[in-house]
């Protein structure tokens, strides 16, 4: 189980990770799922993310799906931002 706020998603602005920016990643993440993962569960997860408001609880299965899709289709900055959130490393 993990809490993720895709509405205020934090990513590094450079590889040194000395600065970060916040942005609304809901639509981008939902589209990654909607366009690239088959099945009704992926559809439900995409809608959950798209319609989310602030921090939301995601099950271990949902986190695995989000992580797999991010690793396949996300930018390196997005992947690092997600990893930091999942590790609880958001300073």
C-alpha positions as CSV (number, residue, x, y, z in Angstrom):
1,X,0.0,0.0,0.0
2,X,1.3,3.5,-0.8
3,X,0.0,7.0,-0.8
4,X,0.7,9.0,-4.0
5,X,-0.4,12.5,-4.9
6,X,-0.4,12.7,-8.7
7,X,-2.0,16.1,-8.5
8,X,1.2,17.6,-6.9
9,X,3.8,15.2,-8.3
10,X,7.4,16.0,-7.6
11,X,10.2,15.3,-10.1
12,X,13.8,16.3,-10.3
13,X,14.7,19.1,-12.8
14,X,18.1,17.6,-13.4
15,X,20.1,14.4,-13.0
16,X,21.9,15.8,-9.9
17,X,18.5,16.0,-8.2
18,X,19.5,19.3,-6.5
19,X,16.2,20.9,-7.5
20,X,12.6,19.7,-8.0
21,X,9.4,20.9,-9.6
22,X,5.8,20.0,-8.8
23,X,3.2,19.4,-11.4
24,X,-0.1,17.7,-12.1
25,X,0.7,14.3,-13.5
26,X,-2.8,12.8,-13.3
27,X,-3.7,12.9,-16.9
28,X,-0.3,11.8,-18.2
29,X,-0.1,8.8,-15.8
30,X,-3.8,7.9,-16.6
31,X,-3.0,8.0,-20.3
32,X,0.1,5.8,-19.9
33,X,-2.2,3.2,-18.4
34,X,-5.2,3.7,-20.6
35,X,-3.2,3.5,-23.8
36,X,-0.7,0.7,-22.9
37,X,-2.2,-1.7,-20.5
38,X,-5.0,-4.2,-21.3
39,X,-7.9,-5.0,-19.1
40,X,-10.6,-3.6,-16.9
41,X,-8.3,-3.3,-13.9
42,X,-6.0,-1.0,-15.9
43,X,-9.0,1.0,-17.0
44,X,-10.3,1.4,-13.4
45,X,-6.8,2.4,-12.2
46,X,-6.4,5.0,-15.0
47,X,-9.8,6.5,-14.0
48,X,-8.9,6.4,-10.3
49,X,-5.7,8.4,-11.0
50,X,-7.4,10.8,-13.5
51,X,-10.2,11.6,-11.0
52,X,-8.0,11.7,-7.9
53,X,-7.8,14.7,-5.7
54,X,-4.7,15.0,-3.6
55,X,-3.1,12.0,-1.9
56,X,-4.7,8.7,-2.6
57,X,-4.0,5.1,-1.3
58,X,-3.0,2.6,-3.9
59,X,-2.8,-1.2,-3.3
60,X,0.4,-3.1,-3.8
61,X,-1.0,-4.5,-7.1
62,X,-1.9,-1.0,-8.3
63,X,1.6,0.3,-7.3
64,X,3.2,-2.6,-9.2
65,X,1.1,-1.7,-12.3
66,X,2.0,2.0,-12.0
67,X,5.7,1.2,-11.6
68,X,5.8,-1.2,-14.5
69,X,4.1,1.3,-16.8
70,X,6.3,4.1,-15.6
71,X,9.4,2.0,-16.2
72,X,8.3,1.2,-19.7
73,X,6.8,4.5,-20.8
74,X,7.8,7.3,-18.4
75,X,10.6,9.7,-18.6
76,X,13.7,9.1,-16.3
77,X,12.7,12.1,-14.2
78,X,9.2,10.7,-13.7
79,X,10.6,7.3,-12.8
80,X,13.0,8.8,-10.2
81,X,10.2,11.0,-8.8
82,X,7.9,7.9,-8.4
83,X,10.7,5.9,-6.8
84,X,11.4,8.6,-4.3
85,X,7.7,8.8,-3.3
86,X,7.4,5.1,-3.0
87,X,10.6,5.0,-0.8
88,X,9.2,7.8,1.3
89,X,12.1,10.0,0.2
90,X,10.2,13.2,-0.5
91,X,12.2,15.8,1.4
